[in-house]
Amino acid sequence: MKKKFEYDDWIMSIDDIKSTVKVTKENETRTYKLNGQIVNTVQENEYVDIHVDDGNFYSFKFEIEDALIADIYDQNEEFVDTFACFYFGEE
């Protein structure tokens, strides 16, 4: 199942089957492959949390200044690692 989330001029498309996330801003797109099968997605303002079948979740944040940050948290909601950090429009 494909899902789409929007925040300001950000667009995020999630493919549950392929466990991929595409983020677009200002005609630039980045694609991220997640580890595990996506089981749930939740958007709250500039945050999109994507839960996977091992109990962990990825938290994507649409930052000011065209930055995208994505962190991984474990099943206890403890920070594990930064998964992505990218500034759109700088290439």
C-alpha positions as a Markdown table, in Angstrom:
| # | Residue | x | y | z |
|---|---|---|---|---|
| 1 | Met | 0.0 | 0.0 | 0.0 |
| 2 | Lys | 1.3 | 3.5 | -0.9 |
| 3 | Lys | 0.7 | 6.4 | 1.4 |
| 4 | Lys | 1.4 | 10.1 | 0.9 |
| 5 | Phe | 2.1 | 12.8 | 3.5 |
| 6 | Glu | 2.5 | 16.5 | 3.0 |
| 7 | Tyr | 3.8 | 19.3 | 5.2 |
| 8 | Asp | 4.2 | 22.8 | 3.8 |
| 9 | Asp | 6.0 | 22.2 | 0.5 |
| 10 | Trp | 7.4 | 18.8 | 1.5 |
| 11 | Ile | 5.9 | 15.6 | 0.0 |
| 12 | Met | 6.6 | 12.1 | 1.3 |
| 13 | Ser | 5.5 | 8.9 | -0.4 |
| 14 | Ile | 5.8 | 5.6 | 1.4 |
| 15 | Asp | 5.6 | 2.2 | -0.2 |
| 16 | Asp | 4.8 | -0.3 | 2.4 |
| 17 | Ile | 5.5 | -3.3 | 0.1 |
| 18 | Lys | 9.0 | -2.2 | -0.9 |
| 19 | Ser | 9.7 | -0.4 | 2.5 |
| 20 | Thr | 10.8 | 2.7 | 0.7 |
| 21 | Val | 10.3 | 6.4 | 1.4 |
| 22 | Lys | 10.5 | 9.1 | -1.2 |
| 23 | Val | 10.8 | 12.7 | -0.1 |
| 24 | Thr | 10.4 | 15.6 | -2.5 |
| 25 | Lys | 11.0 | 19.3 | -2.0 |
| 26 | Glu | 11.5 | 21.9 | -4.7 |
| 27 | Asn | 11.7 | 19.4 | -7.5 |
| 28 | Glu | 14.4 | 17.3 | -5.8 |
| 29 | Thr | 13.7 | 13.8 | -4.6 |
| 30 | Arg | 15.6 | 11.4 | -2.3 |
| 31 | Thr | 14.7 | 7.8 | -1.8 |
| 32 | Tyr | 15.4 | 5.8 | 1.4 |
| 33 | Lys | 15.2 | 2.1 | 1.9 |
| 34 | Leu | 14.1 | 1.0 | 5.4 |
| 35 | Asn | 15.1 | -2.2 | 7.2 |
| 36 | Gly | 12.1 | -4.3 | 8.0 |
| 37 | Gln | 8.5 | -4.3 | 6.8 |
| 38 | Ile | 6.5 | -1.1 | 7.5 |
| 39 | Val | 3.6 | -1.8 | 9.8 |
| 40 | Asn | 2.4 | 1.7 | 10.7 |
| 41 | Thr | 2.9 | 5.3 | 9.8 |
| 42 | Val | 1.9 | 8.4 | 11.8 |
| 43 | Gln | 2.2 | 12.1 | 10.9 |
| 44 | Glu | 2.1 | 14.8 | 13.5 |
| 45 | Asn | 2.9 | 18.3 | 12.0 |
| 46 | Glu | 6.5 | 18.2 | 10.7 |
| 47 | Tyr | 7.2 | 14.6 | 12.0 |
| 48 | Val | 6.4 | 11.3 | 10.2 |
| 49 | Asp | 7.1 | 8.2 | 12.3 |
| 50 | Ile | 7.4 | 4.9 | 10.4 |
| 51 | His | 7.2 | 1.8 | 12.5 |
| 52 | Val | 8.7 | -1.5 | 11.2 |
| 53 | Asp | 8.1 | -5.1 | 12.2 |
| 54 | Asp | 11.1 | -5.5 | 14.5 |
| 55 | Gly | 9.6 | -2.9 | 16.9 |
| 56 | Asn | 11.9 | -0.1 | 15.9 |
| 57 | Phe | 10.7 | 3.1 | 14.2 |
| 58 | Tyr | 12.1 | 5.8 | 11.9 |
| 59 | Ser | 11.3 | 9.4 | 12.8 |
| 60 | Phe | 11.5 | 11.8 | 9.8 |
| 61 | Lys | 11.4 | 15.5 | 10.5 |
| 62 | Phe | 11.0 | 18.2 | 7.9 |
| 63 | Glu | 13.3 | 21.0 | 9.2 |
| 64 | Ile | 13.4 | 24.7 | 8.3 |
| 65 | Glu | 16.1 | 25.7 | 5.8 |
| 66 | Asp | 15.1 | 22.7 | 3.6 |
| 67 | Ala | 16.7 | 20.0 | 5.8 |
| 68 | Leu | 15.4 | 16.5 | 6.3 |
| 69 | Ile | 16.5 | 14.6 | 9.4 |
| 70 | Ala | 15.6 | 10.9 | 10.0 |
| 71 | Asp | 16.5 | 9.1 | 13.2 |
| 72 | Ile | 16.1 | 5.5 | 14.3 |
| 73 | Tyr | 14.6 | 4.6 | 17.7 |
| 74 | Asp | 14.2 | 1.2 | 19.3 |
| 75 | Gln | 11.1 | -0.4 | 20.7 |
| 76 | Asn | 11.7 | 1.5 | 24.0 |
| 77 | Glu | 11.7 | 4.8 | 22.1 |
| 78 | Glu | 15.5 | 5.2 | 22.8 |
| 79 | Phe | 17.6 | 6.9 | 20.1 |
| 80 | Val | 19.7 | 4.4 | 18.1 |
| 81 | Asp | 21.2 | 6.4 | 15.2 |
| 82 | Thr | 20.7 | 9.1 | 12.6 |
| 83 | Phe | 19.5 | 7.4 | 9.4 |
| 84 | Ala | 19.5 | 10.4 | 7.1 |
| 85 | Cys | 20.5 | 14.1 | 7.1 |
| 86 | Phe | 20.1 | 16.0 | 3.8 |
| 87 | Tyr | 19.7 | 19.6 | 2.7 |
| 88 | Phe | 17.5 | 19.9 | -0.3 |
| 89 | Gly | 18.4 | 22.4 | -3.0 |
| 90 | Glu | 22.2 | 22.4 | -2.4 |
| 91 | Glu | 23.2 | 20.1 | -5.3 |
